[in-house]
Amino acid sequence: MDLYDIEVRMLDGRTAKLRQYAGEVLLVVNVASRCGYTPQYTGLEALYRKYHAQGFEVLGFPCDQFGNQEPGNEAEIRAFCTLNYQVSFPLFAKLEVNGAHAHPLYQLLKSARPGVLNTAAIKWNFTKFLVARNGEVLRRYAPGDTPESLADAIEAALAAPAGAAASG
């Protein structure tokens, strides 16, 4: 399956294809409001604001599969992220990243970039995937990798020609 053919549901209930992000560098993150890593929203928003004009998007996908750390509905998630972290990057409806009901996006991401010891499963919230302008999944980052630590890789991906992936 092509990354850009995957359908996703926005927080407001609208359905969209990822094709709207074709040609942009993406950072796809499974997020949660009650996680020890939740303060990473600040760094994610900073990256988004710094690089957005250059063709960079942060895509936040709330997930409640890890310790019930995203129990809210879509309106509660939006309010939490806006009020506490001034999030302006796109947030989507809750989805599953593991198991029989894993969203096709996460099936593709995990297949393209397995985790430690080639395990596919997402281990926790705030696992990050960097995607090149051409849709190639460049790298998978652990939850503990801070958004700030990804700046060099994002800059390399942004500098790569549109039809090619950045090395990294």
C-alpha positions as CSV (number, residue, x, y, z in Angstrom):
1,M,0.0,0.0,0.0
2,D,1.2,3.5,-0.8
3,L,1.5,5.8,2.2
4,Y,-0.4,8.5,0.4
5,D,-3.5,6.3,-0.3
6,I,-4.1,5.7,3.4
7,E,-7.2,7.3,4.8
8,V,-7.2,9.0,8.2
9,R,-9.8,10.6,10.3
10,M,-9.2,14.1,11.6
11,L,-10.2,15.1,15.1
12,D,-13.3,16.9,13.7
13,G,-14.5,13.6,12.1
14,R,-13.6,14.5,8.5
15,T,-11.9,11.7,6.6
16,A,-8.8,12.6,4.4
17,K,-6.1,10.8,2.5
18,L,-2.5,11.3,3.4
19,R,-2.0,12.4,-0.2
20,Q,-2.6,15.9,0.9
21,Y,0.9,15.7,2.5
22,A,2.7,14.3,-0.6
23,G,5.9,16.2,-1.3
24,E,6.3,17.2,2.4
25,V,8.6,15.8,5.1
26,L,6.5,14.2,7.8
27,L,7.1,13.4,11.4
28,V,4.4,10.9,12.4
29,V,3.9,10.5,16.2
30,N,1.5,8.5,18.3
31,V,0.7,10.9,21.1
32,A,-1.1,10.8,24.5
33,S,-2.2,13.4,27.0
34,R,-1.4,11.6,30.2
35,C,2.1,10.2,29.5
36,G,5.4,10.9,30.9
37,Y,6.5,12.0,27.4
38,T,3.5,14.3,27.0
39,P,5.7,17.4,27.5
40,Q,7.3,16.5,24.1
41,Y,4.3,18.3,22.6
42,T,6.3,21.5,23.3
43,G,9.2,20.3,21.2
44,L,7.0,18.9,18.5
45,E,5.2,22.2,18.2
46,A,8.6,24.1,18.1
47,L,9.8,21.8,15.2
48,Y,6.5,22.4,13.4
49,R,6.8,26.1,13.7
50,K,10.5,26.2,12.7
51,Y,10.2,24.0,9.6
52,H,6.6,24.2,8.4
53,A,7.2,26.9,5.8
54,Q,9.9,24.6,4.3
55,G,7.5,21.7,3.7
56,F,7.5,20.0,7.1
57,E,4.5,18.5,8.9
58,V,4.1,16.9,12.3
59,L,1.1,14.5,12.3
60,G,-0.1,13.6,15.7
61,F,-2.1,10.4,16.2
62,P,-3.6,9.9,19.7
63,C,-3.5,6.4,20.9
64,D,-4.9,4.8,24.1
65,Q,-3.1,1.5,23.9
66,F,-0.5,2.2,26.5
67,G,-1.7,2.4,30.1
68,N,-4.9,4.3,29.2
69,Q,-2.9,7.5,28.8
70,E,-5.3,8.9,26.1
71,P,-8.7,8.4,27.6
72,G,-10.4,11.5,26.2
73,N,-12.6,11.9,23.2
74,E,-11.6,14.0,20.2
75,A,-12.9,17.3,21.7
76,E,-11.1,16.7,25.0
77,I,-7.9,15.8,23.1
78,R,-8.1,19.0,21.0
79,A,-8.8,21.2,24.1
80,F,-5.9,19.6,26.1
81,C,-3.4,20.1,23.3
82,T,-4.5,23.6,22.5
83,L,-4.7,24.9,26.0
84,N,-1.7,23.2,27.5
85,Y,0.8,23.1,24.5
86,Q,-0.7,25.5,21.9
87,V,-0.5,22.7,19.4
88,S,-1.2,23.9,15.8
89,F,0.0,20.9,13.9
90,P,-2.5,18.4,12.6
91,L,-4.1,16.0,15.1
92,F,-6.1,13.0,14.1
93,A,-8.7,10.8,15.7
94,K,-7.6,8.1,18.1
95,L,-6.3,5.0,16.5
96,E,-4.6,1.7,17.4
97,V,-0.9,1.3,16.5
98,N,-0.6,-2.4,17.5
99,G,-2.6,-5.6,17.4
100,A,-5.3,-6.9,15.1
101,H,-6.9,-3.5,14.7
102,A,-3.7,-1.5,14.1
103,H,-4.4,1.3,11.6
104,P,-3.0,0.7,8.1
105,L,-0.7,3.8,8.5
106,Y,1.0,2.1,11.5
107,Q,1.1,-1.3,9.7
108,L,3.0,0.4,6.9
109,L,5.3,2.4,9.2
110,K,6.2,-0.6,11.4
111,S,6.8,-2.7,8.4
112,A,9.1,-0.1,6.8
113,R,11.1,0.6,10.0
114,P,11.0,-2.1,12.6
115,G,12.1,-1.3,16.1
116,V,14.9,-2.7,18.3
117,L,15.8,-6.3,17.3
118,N,13.5,-6.0,14.3
119,T,10.4,-6.0,16.5
120,A,7.5,-4.3,14.7
121,A,5.4,-3.4,17.8
122,I,5.3,0.2,19.0
123,K,6.6,0.1,22.5
124,W,5.0,3.3,23.9
125,N,3.5,6.7,23.2
126,F,5.6,9.2,21.3
127,T,7.3,6.8,19.0
128,K,8.2,8.9,15.9
129,F,8.6,8.1,12.2
130,L,10.4,10.5,9.9
131,V,9.1,10.3,6.3
132,A,10.8,11.7,3.2
133,R,9.1,14.0,0.7
134,N,8.7,10.9,-1.6
135,G,6.9,8.9,1.1
136,E,9.9,6.7,2.1
137,V,10.0,6.0,5.8
138,L,13.5,7.2,6.7
139,R,13.8,6.4,10.4
140,R,12.0,5.3,13.5
141,Y,12.7,7.1,16.8
142,A,12.1,5.8,20.3
143,P,9.7,7.6,22.7
144,G,12.7,8.9,24.7
145,D,14.2,10.6,21.6
146,T,13.3,14.2,22.1
147,P,11.9,16.2,19.3
148,E,14.9,18.6,19.5
149,S,17.3,15.7,18.8
150,L,15.6,15.2,15.4
151,A,16.4,18.6,14.0
152,D,19.5,17.5,12.0
153,A,17.6,14.6,10.4
154,I,14.6,16.8,9.6
155,E,16.9,19.4,8.0
156,A,18.6,16.7,5.9
157,A,15.2,15.4,4.7
158,L,14.1,18.9,3.9
159,A,17.3,19.5,1.9
160,A,17.0,16.3,-0.1
161,P,15.6,16.6,-3.7
162,A,11.9,16.0,-3.8
163,G,12.2,12.7,-5.6
164,A,14.9,11.3,-3.3
165,A,15.1,10.3,0.3
166,A,17.7,11.9,2.6
167,S,20.4,9.6,4.0
168,G,20.1,9.0,7.6
